[in-house]
Amino acid sequence: MICVHRIPYSTNVERVALAAGHKGIEVEWVDHDPADRRALVDFSGQELVPAAEIEGEVVVDSMRIVEVLEAVKPKPALYPAELSERAGVNVFVEWFNLVWKGPPNELNDELGKPEPDETTVDALTARTHGWMPLFEAMLSSSSYLRGDGLGAADVCAFPFLKYAVFETPPDDVETFHPVLERCLKPAEAYPLLCDWVERVDALPRA
């Protein structure tokens, strides 16, 4: 069992839930109020989720936690054993976190202003939606983003890309998720991506 601190509906927390569910790792979840993260800071020294305790070590950053889970329980694997293939997965994860997530994060900030600049809003929305064909192409020869089984690339991207298909739950107050919907919909032109979302969503979570 590992202990993971979370807040409701966190996309980054869902990465860990998917990875742990895939590996059959039991998780003790510790819930926090998004408006009061003092206990989270006391635990991890920072206020972002997820934050995990794994074999006595405090680990932060969702994909770093996924890497540690892979080391703790290598099978079933989320990362390929072959070095060049693993490097490709790591490049995708870094691109997704540092490049892909940039425009929707900026859009979330812009829409939070009293008077958002519509030109900026349209440009950021179009930039994010413009990457949809890339994911469709990645799924043109396999059922998952980097192969025929769930992998780290899927774990990384799914909690965000799922908003191309799904609606934000009514009790989810995180403004970022409607922004993702705005950026990713309509998705009818990307049937492989939509099928992939449904496929991954059916998988177990911890």
PyMOL commands that set and color helices and strands:
alter all, ss='L'
color gray80, all
select helices_A, chain A and resi 11-23+38-44+62-72+83-100+102-111+118-129+132-138+152-164+176-184+191-201
alter helices_A, ss='H'
color red, helices_A
select strands_A, chain A and resi 2-6+27-31+51-54+57-60
alter strands_A, ss='S'
color yellow, strands_A
deselect
rebuild
show_as cartoon
